[in-house]
Amino acid sequence: MVDDEIVVFGPNGLPSFSAMQPRIHQRNPAAVQALAATSPATYVIFDLLHIGGRSLIQLPYQQRRAVLEQIGLQGPLWRISPRLTGRGRPARRIGAGGAGGAVVARLTADISRYRSRWNAILFEAG
């Protein structure tokens, strides 16, 4: 079991919420096919919670992440999220690059403190 997001990457290589918006609730088959060709969605995995019947939720994020990276999930439309470390610098760099937001977590956070140790940072446009 994984924790994940479906994203559309913008021209800058970062997830773009505005590029994802036209795809949300789209039901027209021709429009879906055109959007898939021009702005494909990518399944991005950023945490591993269970594997092979074994729960990992009691482990700190850095250990869960290490197991996730060992699995080596990578394909044309799915990948493991990049892992950036640093005291706020990576989030500022992502925001400066034009991303709409980022999820940040302490490397020592276990899933029982998920809500209190992980934060979503939204960047203002402009």
MOJO-V447005 format. One record per helix or strand of 3 or more residues. SS is the DSSP state (helix for helix, strand for strand). FROM is the first residue (numbers start at 1). LEN is the number of residues. If there is no record, write none. Layout:
ss:SS from:FROM len:LEN
ss:SS from:FROM len:LEN
This chain:
ss:strand from:2 len:8
ss:helix from:17 len:5
ss:helix from:29 len:10
ss:strand from:41 len:8
ss:helix from:61 len:11
ss:strand from:78 len:3
ss:helix from:89 len:8
ss:strand from:101 len:5
ss:helix from:111 len:7
ss:strand from:118 len:5
